[in-house]
Amino acid sequence: MVENVKSRPHRTTGVLPEKKRKREARIVQAATDLFARHGYSETSIEAIAGRADVAVGTVYNYFQNKPALLMRALTGGRSKSLAASAALANLPSDDPVEAMYQLVAAQMHGANRHNKTLWRVIHATAALEPEAFGLDYLSGKEQFTSQIVSLLETLRDCGQLEANIDVPVAAKTVKYIASEVFRRYVADDEMSIDDAVIELKSIICFTIGRVVTD
């Protein structure tokens, strides 16, 4: 059964003093560990507070509710991943197929900062709680889609892709393919991230290769 989402007013803060940053990090780590071990529904704010060695009210000072905690666990390290893939989008390889492969592979490696167990919790919660978590989760993925759009536009403007390519549709196609390969990787205990990336490369060669100019 999916736990009802409870929200409480929470204080917003500017730059956190070091002590508060460390406390927030403990709360996030506690939540991440418990979500991965017990799942989303079976993890309570009280359990997270206990593991982080803080009061329940302290958790709510930092996070409005449990979906916000799961989102924070998900987005930890995302800025570094986005920066790495953005560099590839802005300065692509001369080979358009290789350029797209490098970008999407970097995004996939960045997502691999979380283990498969936590990703299974994230995917399941996004499906079970679309309003509380799923829509925000999908919205966050659009940052990566925008990088794919940027790369496709650059390659098109340089004459490496057909001038009439439908960039938004092509970007969504690449994103959906990459998402499906990553979901298969998460679901299969025997599949390594390297296996997933190799599979992704063959599909990228097929899709992007069809719109490369001679």
TALIN-V178705 format. One record per backbone hydrogen bond with DSSP energy under -1.0 kcal/mol. CO is the residue of the C=O (numbers start at 0). NH is the residue of the N-H. E is the energy in kcal/mol with one decimal. If there is no record, write none. Layout:
# TALIN-V178705
co=CO nh=NH e=E
co=CO nh=NH e=E
This chain:
# TALIN-V178705
co=16 nh=20 e=-2.4
co=17 nh=21 e=-2.4
co=18 nh=22 e=-2.0
co=19 nh=23 e=-2.7
co=20 nh=24 e=-2.4
co=21 nh=25 e=-2.1
co=22 nh=26 e=-2.2
co=23 nh=27 e=-2.5
co=24 nh=28 e=-2.6
co=25 nh=29 e=-2.5
co=26 nh=30 e=-2.6
co=27 nh=31 e=-2.8
co=28 nh=32 e=-2.6
co=29 nh=33 e=-2.4
co=30 nh=34 e=-2.9
co=31 nh=35 e=-2.1
co=32 nh=36 e=-1.9
co=33 nh=37 e=-3.1
co=34 nh=38 e=-1.8
co=39 nh=42 e=-1.3
co=43 nh=47 e=-2.1
co=44 nh=48 e=-2.7
co=45 nh=49 e=-2.3
co=46 nh=50 e=-2.4
co=47 nh=51 e=-2.2
co=48 nh=53 e=-2.4
co=54 nh=58 e=-1.3
co=55 nh=59 e=-1.6
co=58 nh=61 e=-1.1
co=58 nh=62 e=-2.5
co=63 nh=7 e=-1.6
co=64 nh=68 e=-1.3
co=65 nh=69 e=-2.3
co=66 nh=70 e=-2.5
co=67 nh=71 e=-2.0
co=68 nh=72 e=-2.3
co=69 nh=73 e=-2.3
co=70 nh=74 e=-2.6
co=74 nh=77 e=-2.6
co=76 nh=80 e=-1.6
co=77 nh=81 e=-3.1
co=78 nh=82 e=-2.2
co=79 nh=83 e=-2.0
co=80 nh=84 e=-2.2
co=81 nh=85 e=-2.4
co=82 nh=86 e=-1.7
co=84 nh=88 e=-1.8
co=85 nh=89 e=-2.2
co=86 nh=90 e=-1.7
co=94 nh=98 e=-2.7
co=95 nh=99 e=-2.2
co=96 nh=100 e=-2.4
co=97 nh=101 e=-2.8
co=98 nh=102 e=-1.9
co=99 nh=103 e=-2.5
co=100 nh=104 e=-2.8
co=101 nh=105 e=-1.9
co=102 nh=106 e=-2.0
co=103 nh=107 e=-2.3
co=104 nh=108 e=-2.7
co=105 nh=109 e=-2.2
co=106 nh=110 e=-2.0
co=107 nh=111 e=-1.3
co=109 nh=112 e=-1.5
co=110 nh=113 e=-1.6
co=114 nh=118 e=-2.0
co=115 nh=119 e=-2.3
co=116 nh=120 e=-1.6
co=117 nh=121 e=-2.4
co=118 nh=122 e=-2.9
co=119 nh=123 e=-2.3
co=120 nh=124 e=-2.6
co=121 nh=125 e=-2.2
co=122 nh=126 e=-1.4
co=123 nh=127 e=-2.4
co=124 nh=128 e=-2.9
co=128 nh=132 e=-2.5
co=128 nh=133 e=-2.4
co=129 nh=134 e=-3.0
co=132 nh=136 e=-2.3
co=133 nh=137 e=-2.4
co=134 nh=138 e=-2.3
co=135 nh=139 e=-2.1
co=136 nh=140 e=-1.1
co=138 nh=141 e=-1.1
co=139 nh=142 e=-1.3
co=140 nh=144 e=-1.5
co=141 nh=145 e=-2.3
co=143 nh=147 e=-1.5
co=144 nh=148 e=-2.4
co=145 nh=149 e=-2.3
co=146 nh=150 e=-2.2
co=147 nh=151 e=-2.5
co=148 nh=152 e=-2.5
co=149 nh=153 e=-2.1
co=150 nh=154 e=-2.6
co=151 nh=155 e=-2.5
co=152 nh=156 e=-2.7
co=153 nh=157 e=-1.5
co=154 nh=159 e=-2.4
co=154 nh=160 e=-1.0
co=155 nh=158 e=-1.7
co=159 nh=212 e=-1.8
co=161 nh=164 e=-1.6
co=164 nh=166 e=-1.3
co=165 nh=169 e=-2.7
co=166 nh=170 e=-2.9
co=167 nh=171 e=-2.2
co=168 nh=172 e=-2.3
co=169 nh=173 e=-2.3
co=170 nh=174 e=-2.5
co=171 nh=175 e=-2.9
co=172 nh=176 e=-2.2
co=173 nh=177 e=-2.7
co=174 nh=178 e=-2.7
co=175 nh=179 e=-2.2
co=176 nh=180 e=-2.4
co=177 nh=181 e=-2.4
co=178 nh=182 e=-2.3
co=179 nh=183 e=-2.1
co=180 nh=184 e=-2.1
co=181 nh=185 e=-2.5
co=182 nh=186 e=-2.2
co=183 nh=187 e=-1.6
co=187 nh=190 e=-1.1
co=191 nh=195 e=-2.0
co=192 nh=196 e=-2.3
co=193 nh=197 e=-2.2
co=194 nh=198 e=-2.2
co=195 nh=199 e=-2.4
co=196 nh=200 e=-2.3
co=197 nh=201 e=-1.7
co=198 nh=202 e=-1.5
co=199 nh=203 e=-2.6
co=200 nh=204 e=-2.5
co=201 nh=205 e=-1.3
co=202 nh=206 e=-2.7
co=203 nh=207 e=-2.3
co=207 nh=210 e=-1.7
co=210 nh=161 e=-2.5
